[in-house]
């Protein structure tokens, strides 16, 4: 069939629309798939790469070693933008395995950047904990504009700013700052809306008095919504159809919330999904806040879920500190499968196409990244990503980055900023030097049983004989 000029023009317009915001949210979209699809028409292969920069930067517990990456195609080449506790944003070319540019800020980078098109140029937007929002040329790192979101003061304490969000032609970001002055006692979390072209501030809104998650933008019916979850468990959803935001509904979670919501797209009545440290995953009607279903895990959820379509059905994937990844049907919360891994699942999963089949990428505290069959939960492969750079850290003390995927057929790769200060590009179809034998929770219990048997069967009798003497 020959394509008419009109049809070609329509297809071009659709392509331009799709490319307008290549990575507009922290996990790529409101559904949180964290996957960049690359057709690789020029047959440029992607290879394994272990990228490390400074190895003598002192680590401070409580911040990200590497935040989650943002992915984009620059001139048809997959590019990674990632920052972390080294206070620097790195732009990495995955084809040539080289650094394109680096840009240093004045504080650690605790959250992922986002990438959008402003005018005819790709722009990276980054919020650093120096209370500043940066708009940088994606190709060169040159500054387009910066905006100090909160003014400095002699008594100002540490700041914590989230990933930005490009949604509905505006740039949103949330953050928390506190003042150590007893007289001032200003502890505020705020949501900001700016012009992505100039950085002009449209409005800022007080939304709490503690840490907050990155804003998530979605459309339900004819209304554009922004959802923000506070660490104290309060989820707030605002309508942004008008010039000023309007609180439409809120929901109090039963415990602290460490991740951001994930929201279905492309359905008439989407659900919004959020987990908490109480160990529950709750699905709410995205338009009204009415509870649709909830499911319990054996331990807390400390990152976001993701939603992906498996054989035409939307499935919610979430990792828990009970060592397991859960797959739940988005419409009613029915358990499709549960897969234990070798450690607490701390990261937000990524959903992608692996050689023609739906798959999940999950990172856990056994220092591995695992690829799972999204239909069954079967572990396809595991990859060792190194020991942490700290000696000891308490559970829940650190903030975690999550992996992303370039889905490119046989060249599909995972991109993961590990807590050993290395960013890994891991081939998921081709051979990879870090591929390891998968470890499961069952295997760990078997190992503990063997140790216990040896202890009680051999060591205790020996101790008893020595005592008798």
Order of alpha helices (4+ residues) and beta strands (2+ residues): alpha-beta-beta-beta-beta-beta-beta-beta-beta-beta-beta-beta-beta-beta-beta-beta-beta-beta-beta-beta-beta-beta-beta-beta-beta-beta-beta-beta-beta-beta-beta-beta-beta-beta-beta-beta-alpha-alpha
